[in-house]
Amino acid sequence: MKILALETGVPGVTEERFTPHLAAEATRAWELHQSGVIRELYFRADRDEAVLVLECLSLEEARGMLATLPLVREGLIGFDLVPLRAYAGFARLFGRAG
């Protein structure tokens, strides 16, 4: 299952609190990318927040994987999760099953 993970800020957290965890965060994100959990990783162009495309069996698995990120574990960021499914509109438009 593909899952869109949108970073959410935590009120009251200052930039200085992130600094000690950034190297470990990058390392863990790379590990999740190499294992196929993180398929795509972006920063939003309009604000300094991450957008991830995950491949997991369920939302629960995605939450568990994200919980291994140091910034999540330390309570500095969170994620809103959006489950995705394939677009089925073409089959409806062109009368072919999929």
Secondary structure, DSSP 8 states (H G I E B T S, - for coil): -EEEEEEEE-TT--GGGTGGGHHHHHHHHHHHHHTTSEEEEEE-SSSS-EEEEEE-SSHHHHHHHHTTSHHHHTTSEEEEEEE-----HHHHHHT---
